[in-house]
């Protein structure tokens, strides 16, 4: 079973290229007409009076390399098969298509296949009279003793520098010199929690272990240089920064690129960016590039950090505008801004007070919900997202803590309900927290107006139903809560009857084949039948606890 969206493996790269061209924001890309096995993306607006900048390699690293073709960066990208170098003929075809009298620069990542195929193509092109230079990028610092470090994400920065000088009409010698300087001053390190999936590959036993990460990842799914026993974001970034700093010159301002290797969520990349800002390296960073997917390894769950030492021309090159889909405009790091809120406080003002009977009720309810956490999560996992128990437990623990610290107005039920409503909306997540807050807030207001406890609770239920949109029979907590409160209204002192009504209501959710509200409303009948609603079960257990003297 593949974890890759595609039609046929043989056409995959061609279709990737076509999709890239279709979505190009500048409408400036074209596929070079040639042999079907030769895949070259070129600028439609190329100027042969300028030095051509050509790069490429295996596909699967999108947006690299086709996503960086355009004004200010690459003139052409030569696309091989997935993780496989393009052929000599493909590279030679690209050289002939875009190179004029100014010559061309080939920028190649330091992998054997790329070196050989691009190198032989360069030799053949020279024999044909073309002025060709080749630059090999090896920015990976994961194996410091390796004489041939890999070229990874930092190669994009070299593209940017070379493209800047080429676009401004500089000769080949200048473009090469500036690109060489950028390459020598670029340092990268990658890390991953899991490798990538390949089209048509069946699921295999994962190489990575829980709570571990591989440091020194390449861009082809190959194993890292070492395994570290953590997946903690702060620890990981701190370690990577230490290794990067050891490879960097002791002085000099930096631009740092945060590259998603393909499978990391936007949320995680934001966290990693924050972690970087908390390291000592942050003080040297003038420009951030990303976080973004720039050089990927299909869907690898990993990221890389690249630092380039700034010099005036390098900085100008990085900051210059381009017309490419993949490049990210550098931004200056900034402190997190905090804007003062003008919202008036709605906090409940109260004086702690004692009432042993009420304290007993509070203790039983909170203890019950805390103890039900695992069971409710298990129930919710069958019909929802598995967090009902944790949500209710969070609210219960907060109120229990206030009770233990004697910070509840136990002698004033109206204020107590209002306070509970306030706290629940703070500590309980999702819709449950809001609904329970509405319930207690409305009930507290009714008590202030002189209503009985049973009348107040039913008023709270009415407001919960109004705002939440659910009613009895919709397979929610209301299926247990409404019968219980109706029974309590009829017999205010008979908690056993209220419990019996709540339990009967909860039991009815076992046989309900459709939910009228909540996440369960999106599930089919087979997923619902035989599974009690977790909210209804929680309500029944609360009334059971209340009924026990």
C-alpha positions in Angstrom: 0.0 0.0 0.0 1.6 3.2 -1.2 1.5 6.4 0.9 2.0 8.5 -2.2 -0.6 10.2 -4.4 0.3 9.4 -8.0 -1.0 7.7 -11.2 1.8 5.6 -12.5 5.4 5.4 -11.2 6.9 5.8 -14.7 5.1 9.2 -15.3 5.5 10.6 -11.8 8.4 13.0 -12.4 6.8 14.3 -15.6 3.6 15.0 -13.8 5.4 16.8 -11.0 7.0 19.0 -13.5 3.7 19.8 -15.3 2.0 20.6 -12.0 4.9 22.9 -11.1 4.6 24.7 -14.5 0.8 25.0 -14.2 1.0 26.6 -10.8 3.9 28.9 -11.5 2.9 32.4 -10.1 5.1 34.2 -12.7 4.0 32.1 -15.7 7.6 32.0 -16.7 8.4 28.3 -16.9 8.5 25.9 -19.8 9.5 22.2 -20.3 12.2 21.8 -22.9 11.0 19.8 -25.9 13.3 16.9 -26.2 13.4 13.1 -25.7 10.7 12.1 -23.1 13.4 10.7 -20.8 15.0 14.2 -20.7 13.3 16.5 -18.3 14.5 20.1 -18.3 12.6 23.1 -17.0 13.7 26.4 -18.4 12.9 30.1 -18.1 10.6 31.3 -20.8 12.1 34.8 -20.5 15.8 33.7 -20.6 18.4 36.1 -21.9 21.3 34.4 -23.5 23.4 37.5 -23.1 23.7 36.6 -19.4 25.5 33.7 -17.8 23.2 30.7 -17.6 22.9 29.1 -14.1 21.9 25.5 -14.3 21.3 23.0 -11.5 19.4 19.8 -11.0 19.7 16.3 -9.7 17.3 13.7 -8.6 13.6 14.6 -8.2 11.8 14.2 -4.9 13.3 17.4 -3.4 10.6 19.8 -4.5 10.5 22.7 -4.9 14.1 22.1 -5.8 15.1 22.3 -8.5 12.3 23.5 -10.8 10.8 25.7 -8.2 13.9 27.9 -8.2 13.9 28.5 -12.0 13.1 32.1 -12.8 14.5 35.6 -12.9 17.2 36.0 -10.3 17.9 32.4 -9.7 18.2 29.4 -12.0 18.0 29.5 -15.8 17.2 25.8 -16.0 16.8 22.8 -13.9 17.6 19.3 -15.0 15.3 16.8 -13.3 16.3 13.1 -12.9 14.2 10.3 -11.6 13.3 10.1 -7.9 16.6 10.5 -6.0 18.5 9.6 -9.2 20.9 11.9 -11.1 19.8 13.0 -14.6 21.6 11.6 -17.5 24.6 13.1 -19.3 22.4 13.8 -22.3 19.8 15.6 -20.2 22.4 17.9 -18.7 24.0 18.5 -22.1 20.6 19.3 -23.7 20.0 21.9 -21.0 23.4 23.5 -21.5 22.8 23.8 -25.3 19.3 25.2 -24.8 20.1 28.1 -22.5 23.8 28.9 -22.9 25.0 31.8 -25.0 28.4 33.5 -25.4 28.4 34.5 -21.7 28.7 30.8 -20.8 27.0 28.8 -18.0 27.6 27.7 -14.5 26.6 24.2 -13.3 25.8 24.0 -9.6 25.9 20.5 -8.4 25.3 18.9 -5.0 28.2 16.7 -3.9 26.8 13.2 -4.8 28.7 10.9 -7.0 26.0 10.5 -9.6 25.5 14.3 -10.0 29.3 14.9 -10.1 29.8 12.3 -12.8 26.8 13.1 -15.0 27.1 16.9 -14.8 30.9 16.6 -15.1 30.9 14.6 -18.2 28.2 16.8 -19.8 30.4 19.8 -19.0 33.4 18.2 -20.7 31.3 17.4 -23.8 29.9 20.9 -23.9 33.4 22.4 -23.7 34.4 20.2 -26.6 31.5 21.7 -28.5 32.7 25.2 -27.8 30.6 26.2 -24.8 32.1 28.1 -21.9 31.1 26.0 -18.9 32.2 26.0 -15.3 31.0 23.6 -12.6 30.7 24.2 -8.9 30.2 21.3 -6.4 28.5 22.2 -3.2 29.2 20.2 0.0 27.5 22.1 2.8 26.7 19.1 5.1 28.7 19.2 8.3 27.4 16.0 9.9 30.6 14.1 9.2 33.4 16.6 9.7 36.1 14.1 8.7 34.5 13.2 5.4 36.6 14.5 2.5 33.4 14.7 0.3 30.6 16.3 2.4 27.2 16.0 0.8 25.4 18.9 -0.8 22.0 19.4 0.9 19.7 22.3 1.5 22.4 25.0 1.5 22.8 24.5 -2.2 19.7 26.8 -2.6 21.6 29.7 -1.2 24.4 29.1 -3.7 21.7 29.2 -6.5 20.5 32.5 -5.1 23.9 34.1 -5.1 24.9 32.8 -8.5 21.5 33.9 -10.0 21.9 37.4 -8.5 25.2 38.1 -10.2 24.1 36.4 -13.5 20.9 38.4 -13.7 23.0 41.6 -13.4 25.1 40.8 -16.4 28.4 39.8 -14.6 30.8 37.6 -16.5 31.2 33.9 -15.8 34.3 34.3 -13.8 32.6 36.7 -11.4 29.5 34.5 -11.1 31.7 31.5 -10.3 33.8 33.4 -7.8 30.8 34.7 -5.9 29.1 31.3 -5.9 32.3 29.6 -4.7 32.5 32.1 -1.8 28.9 31.4 -0.9 29.4 27.6 -1.0 32.6 27.8 1.2 30.7 29.8 3.8 27.5 27.7 3.9 27.0 25.1 6.5 24.0 22.7 6.9 22.9 20.0 9.3 19.7 17.9 9.0 17.7 15.7 11.4 14.7 13.4 11.1 12.3 11.4 13.1 11.4 9.1 10.2 12.5 8.5 6.7 10.4 9.2 3.6 7.9 7.0 1.7 8.6 6.0 -1.9 5.9 5.4 -4.4 4.7 1.8 -4.6 6.8 0.9 -1.6 4.9 -1.2 0.9 5.0 -0.3 4.6 8.2 -1.6 6.2 9.4 -1.8 9.7 10.4 1.7 10.6 14.1 2.3 11.0 13.5 5.0 13.6 12.6 4.2 17.2 10.3 6.0 19.5 11.9 8.8 21.5 14.9 8.9 19.1 16.0 11.0 16.2 18.6 10.6 13.5 21.1 13.4 13.2 22.9 14.2 10.0 20.2 13.2 7.6 20.8 13.6 3.9 18.1 14.3 1.4 17.5 10.8 0.0 16.1 9.0 3.0 19.5 7.6 3.9 20.4 6.9 7.6 21.8 9.8 9.6 25.3 10.1 10.9 24.2 9.3 14.4 21.1 8.5 16.6 20.2 10.7 19.5 17.8 9.7 22.3 15.4 12.6 22.2 12.5 14.0 20.2 12.4 17.1 22.4 12.4 20.2 20.1 14.5 22.4 22.5 17.1 19.7 23.0 17.3 18.9 19.3 17.7 22.5 18.2 20.2 23.2 20.9 22.3 20.2 19.8 22.1 21.1 16.1 23.1 24.7 16.9 26.1 23.5 18.9 27.3 21.4 16.0 26.7 24.2 13.5 28.5 26.7 15.7 31.5 24.4 15.9 31.8 24.5 12.1 31.1 28.2 11.7 33.8 30.9 11.9 33.9 32.4 15.3 32.8 35.8 14.1 30.5 37.1 11.3 26.8 37.8 10.9 24.6 35.1 9.6 21.6 34.3 7.6 20.0 31.0 8.7 17.6 28.9 6.6 15.1 26.6 8.3 14.2 23.9 5.8 11.4 21.4 6.1 12.4 18.1 4.7 8.8 17.5 3.6 6.9 15.8 6.4 7.0 18.3 9.3 3.8 20.2 10.1 3.6 24.0 9.9 3.0 24.0 13.7 6.2 22.0 14.4 8.3 24.2 12.1 7.0 27.2 14.0 8.1 25.6 17.3 11.5 24.8 15.9 11.9 28.4 14.8 11.1 29.5 18.3 13.6 27.1 19.7 16.3 28.6 17.4 15.5 32.0 18.7 16.3 30.8 22.2 19.8 29.7 21.3 23.0 31.6 21.5 23.3 31.5 17.7 20.2 33.8 17.5 22.4 36.8 18.5 24.4 36.4 15.3 21.4 36.0 12.9 20.5 39.0 10.8 18.2 37.2 8.4 15.9 34.2 8.6 14.9 32.2 5.5 11.8 30.1 6.2 10.7 28.0 7.9 9.6 26.5 4.6 10.0 23.5 2.4 12.9 24.4 0.2 14.9 21.2 -0.4 12.8 18.2 0.7 13.1 14.4 0.7 9.5 13.6 -0.4 7.7 13.4 3.0 10.6 12.9 5.3 9.7 13.8 8.9 12.7 16.0 9.4 14.2 19.4 9.0 17.6 21.1 8.4 19.3 24.2 9.5 21.7 26.1 7.2 23.9 29.0 8.1 25.6 31.3 5.6 28.2 33.8 6.7 27.2 37.2 5.4 29.3 39.6 3.4 28.0 42.6 1.7 27.5 41.1 -1.7 26.1 37.8 -0.3 23.6 39.8 1.7 22.5 41.8 -1.3 22.1 38.6 -3.3 20.0 37.0 -0.6 17.7 40.0 -0.3 17.2 40.6 -4.0 13.8 40.0 -5.5 13.3 36.9 -7.7 10.5 35.5 -9.8 10.4 31.9 -8.6 7.8 29.8 -6.8 10.1 28.3 -4.2 12.3 31.0 -2.8 11.3 32.5 0.6 12.0 36.2 1.2 14.4 36.6 4.2 13.0 38.3 7.2 14.8 39.9 10.1 14.4 38.0 13.4 12.2 39.9 15.8 11.1 39.7 19.4 7.7 38.4 20.2 5.4 41.5 20.3 2.8 41.7 23.1 -0.1 44.1 22.7 -1.9 45.0 25.9 -5.6 44.0 25.9 -8.3 46.5 26.4 -10.9 43.9 27.5 -12.5 44.8 30.8 -12.1 42.1 33.4 -15.1 39.8 33.8 -13.6 37.9 36.6 -15.8 36.8 39.4 -15.2 38.7 42.6 -15.6 36.5 45.7 -14.5 35.9 49.3 -13.7 32.3 50.2 -16.2 30.7 52.6 -16.9 27.4 54.2 -19.8 24.9 53.9 -19.1 21.3 54.7 -22.1 19.9 52.8 -21.3 21.8 49.6 -17.6 20.9 50.0 -18.5 17.3 50.1 -20.5 17.5 46.9 -17.7 19.3 45.2 -15.2 16.8 46.4 -17.3 13.8 45.1 -17.9 15.4 41.7 -14.3 16.4 41.1 -12.9 13.1 42.3 -15.3 11.2 40.1 -14.4 13.1 37.0 -10.7 12.8 37.7 -11.0 9.1 38.2 -12.9 8.6 35.0 -10.2 10.2 32.8 -8.9 7.0 31.2 -12.4 5.4 30.8 -13.9 8.5 29.2 -10.9 8.9 26.8 -11.3 5.2 25.7 -15.0 5.7 25.1 -14.4 8.9 23.2 -11.7 7.3 21.1 -14.4 5.1 19.6 -16.7 8.0 18.5 -14.5 11.1 18.7 -11.0 12.3 19.2 -10.3 10.5 22.5 -9.9 13.5 24.8 -13.2 13.8 26.7 -11.8 12.2 29.8 -8.8 14.5 29.8 -11.0 17.6 29.2 -13.3 16.9 32.1 -10.4 15.8 34.3 -8.6 19.1 33.7 -11.7 21.1 34.9 -12.2 18.8 37.9 -8.6 19.0 39.0 -8.7 22.8 38.8 -11.8 23.0 41.0 -10.4 20.4 43.4 -7.2 22.4 43.8 -9.2 25.5 44.7 -11.2 23.4 47.2 -8.1 22.0 48.8 -6.6 25.5 49.1 -9.9 26.8 50.5 -10.4 29.3 47.7 -14.0 28.6 46.9 -17.1 30.6 48.1 -18.8 27.4 49.4 -21.4 29.4 51.4 -22.6 31.3 48.4 -23.9 28.9 45.7 -24.6 31.6 43.2 -21.0 32.9 43.4 -19.7 29.4 43.5 -21.5 28.5 40.2 -20.3 31.7 38.6 -16.7 31.0 39.7 -16.9 27.4 38.4 -18.2 28.7 35.1 -15.2 31.1 34.9 -12.6 28.5 35.7 -14.0 25.8 33.3 -13.7 28.1 30.3 -10.1 28.7 31.2 -8.9 25.1 31.9 -11.2 22.9 29.8 -10.5 22.8 26.1 -12.9 22.4 23.2 -16.6 22.7 23.2 -17.1 20.8 26.4 -15.4 23.6 28.4 -17.5 26.3 26.9 -20.7 24.3 27.3 -20.1 23.6 30.9 -19.1 27.2 31.5 -22.4 28.3 30.0 -24.2 25.8 32.2 -22.8 27.0 35.5 -22.7 30.7 34.6 -26.4 30.7 33.6 -27.3 28.6 36.7 -25.4 31.0 38.9 -27.3 34.0 37.5 -30.6 32.2 38.1 -29.6 31.5 41.7 -28.9 35.2 42.2 -32.5 35.9 41.1 -33.8 33.7 43.9 -34.4 30.4 42.1 -33.9 27.0 43.7 -30.9 24.9 42.9 -33.0 22.6 40.7 -34.6 25.5 38.9 -31.2 27.1 38.4 -29.6 24.0 37.0 -32.5 23.5 34.5 -32.0 27.2 33.5 -28.4 26.4 32.9 -29.3 23.4 30.8 -31.7 25.5 28.7 -28.9 28.0 27.9 -26.5 25.2 27.1 -29.0 23.7 24.7 -29.6 27.1 23.1 -26.0 27.9 22.4 -24.8 24.4 21.8 -27.6 23.4 19.4 -28.0 19.9 20.9 -31.1 18.4 22.5 -32.1 15.2 24.2 -31.8 12.3 21.7 -28.8 13.9 19.9 -26.4 11.5 21.6 -24.6 14.0 23.8 -24.2 14.6 27.5 -27.7 16.2 27.4 -29.2 12.7 27.0 -28.2 12.0 30.6 -28.3 15.6 32.0 -31.8 16.5 30.9 -33.6 13.5 32.4 -31.6 13.9 35.6 -32.4 17.6 36.0 -36.1 17.0 35.2 -36.2 14.3 37.9 -34.4 16.7 40.3 -37.0 19.5 39.5 -39.8 17.1 40.4 -38.1 15.8 43.6 -35.3 18.2 44.6 -34.1 16.0 47.5 -34.1 12.7 45.6 -30.6 12.4 44.1 -31.1 8.7 43.7 -34.0 9.3 41.3 -31.9 11.8 39.4 -29.1 9.3 39.1 -31.5 6.6 37.8 -32.8 9.0 35.2 -29.3 10.0 34.1 -28.1 6.4 33.8 -31.2 5.5 31.8 -30.4 8.4 29.5 -26.8 7.4 29.1 -27.8 3.8 28.4 -30.1 5.0 25.5 -27.0 6.3 23.8 -25.7 2.8 23.5 -28.4 2.0 21.0 -28.5 5.3 19.2 -27.4 4.8 15.6 -27.1 8.5 14.8 -25.8 11.5 16.6 -27.5 14.9 16.1 -24.6 17.0 17.3 -20.9 17.0 18.2 -18.1 15.1 16.4 -20.1 11.8 16.6 -22.6 13.4 14.2 -20.1 12.8 11.4 -19.8 9.1 12.0 -21.8 6.2 10.5 -24.2 4.1 12.5 -21.8 1.2 12.7 -19.3 3.3 14.6 -21.9 4.6 17.0 -24.1 1.6 17.9 -22.9 -0.2 21.0 -20.7 2.7 22.2 -22.0 4.9 25.0 -21.6 8.6 24.6 -18.7 9.6 26.9 -20.3 12.9 28.0 -23.6 11.1 29.0 -21.6 8.5 30.9 -19.7 11.2 32.8 -23.0 12.9 33.8 -24.4 9.6 35.0 -21.4 8.9 37.1 -21.5 12.4 38.6 -25.1 11.9 39.7 -24.2 8.4 41.1 -21.5 10.1 43.2 -23.9 12.8 44.3 -26.4 10.2 45.4 -24.0 8.4 47.6 -24.1 9.8 51.2 
